[in-house]
Amino acid sequence: MVTLQISEPCDAETIKEFDSYIPAERLREKLERSPEEVLLIKDGDCTAGVLRWGYLWDYIPYLYFLHVRPELRGRGYAAEALRLWEEKMAAAGFDTALCSIPTDDAAQHFYRKMGYRETGALSIPFGAFAQSMEILFIKRLGAEPAND
């Protein structure tokens, strides 16, 4: 059974095995300040992945990162983790969730399958964070994908 477990500062090394994007110091700060925003995807004692989120503009839940161990992919861990996260957001009173994915990342199809739809794009063409264009996705929580 897949569960989401709130992380603790002692989980930093495990999280970094999955998430190399967040700088170590920023991760430590987040684990101390907002540990509920870094969730371990658990299957019993096994850490199957990590889900990291925050707020866009301080009031819209925004999924920053979702990663499952490569050897466990295709078994529904990511879909179940995303579903559980969406349930938590809806239970907290949010009606909308956002995420984004680079245009050259096949995971964009996963988010479409999960009921997210494109709502824009962000381009960072230079600097330390230069990357492919990022597709922004939105989902109305608690609504069937066909009703969005």
N, C-alpha and C positions, 0 to 999 in steps of 0.2 A: 504494500500500500504506500503510495507516494504521499509525503507530507512536506510542508514548508516549515523549517525551523529557524527562528530568529537567531542570527549569528551573535557571537561574543568576540571580544578582542582576541581571545586565544585561538579563534578560527582563522586568523589572518593568513597564515601560511597555506592552509587548505584552500582558502578563497583564491589566493594568488596562483594556485595550480590551474585554476579555471579562467581567471580574469587578469590578464596582463595589461589591460587598458588603463585601469585606475592606478595612479602612482601609490606606492606603499604608504607614504605619509598621509595622503588623502584618505586611503582606506582605513588607516588607524583612526583618523579623526571621525570618519563616518561610523565606524564600529563603536566608538565611545559616545558620539552625539546622537546617532540615529540607527542603532543596531537592527531595528525592525525593517530598515530599508535594504538590508543585505540578508537574503534568505538562502539557507542551504536546502537544496532539494534532496530529501532523504527517502530511502527505501530501507526501512529497518535501520541497521547500523551503517549502511553504505551511504556515502555522500555521492549522489548521482550527478549533481550539478549545482549551479549557483544562479540565483535570480537577484539582480540589483535594480533598484528603482529609486525614484525621488519625485519631486514635483516640478512641473514646468510653471513658471511664474508663481511658484509657491502655493498653487491651489489645484493643479490638474495632475493626477497620477501619471507618471511617465516611466515606462519600462526602459531602462538604460541597457540592460544586459541580461541575456538568458543563454546559458550554456550547459549542455549535458555531455558527460564523458563520451568520447567517440564510440567506444565499444558498447555503450548502452543506447545509442541512438536508434530510432525506429521502433522503440518499445512503448512510446506514449508518455515518457517522462516529461518532456517539454510541454506537451499539450495539457497534461494534468497539472503541472506546476503553474502554467499560465491561467488555467481555469480556476485553480485555488486562489491565485493572486487576485484575479478579477472578482471573485466572490468576496474576498477581504475588502477590496476597494468599494464594492457595492454596499456591503454591510456597514462600512464607515460613512456611507451617505453620498458617495461619488457616483455620478451617472455617466461619466466619460473617462476613457483611458487612452493614452497616446503611447506610441513607440516609434522607433525609426530603424532603418536598416540601409546599408549602402546599396546602391543600384547594382553593384556587381556581386552581391551576396545572394545565393540561392534561398536563404532563409526567408526572403520576402514572400515566397510562395506559401510558407508555413503560416505567416500572419494573415494572409488573405484567406487561407483555408479556415483559420480560427475566427473569421468574421471581421477582421480589420479591413478598412478601406483606405486608399490613398487620399491624403488631404493636402499635400504640398511637398515641397522639397527644400533642402538646405544644401548650399554649396560652400565648401571651405577649400578654395583653390590654392592657398599658400600658407606658410607658417608651420609650426610644430604639429598642427592638427589637420594638415592637408590630407584629403582623401577623396574618393569617388563621391559623387553626389549622394546625399542621404534622402531616402524617401520617408516622409512622415506618414504615419498611419494613425487612424482614429477608430475607436469602437464605442458604441453606446452600450453601456453596461446594463445587463438585464433584458436586453432586447434581442430578438432573433435577428441573425445577420440579414435576412431578406427584408426586414422592416427598417433597416438603417437608411 
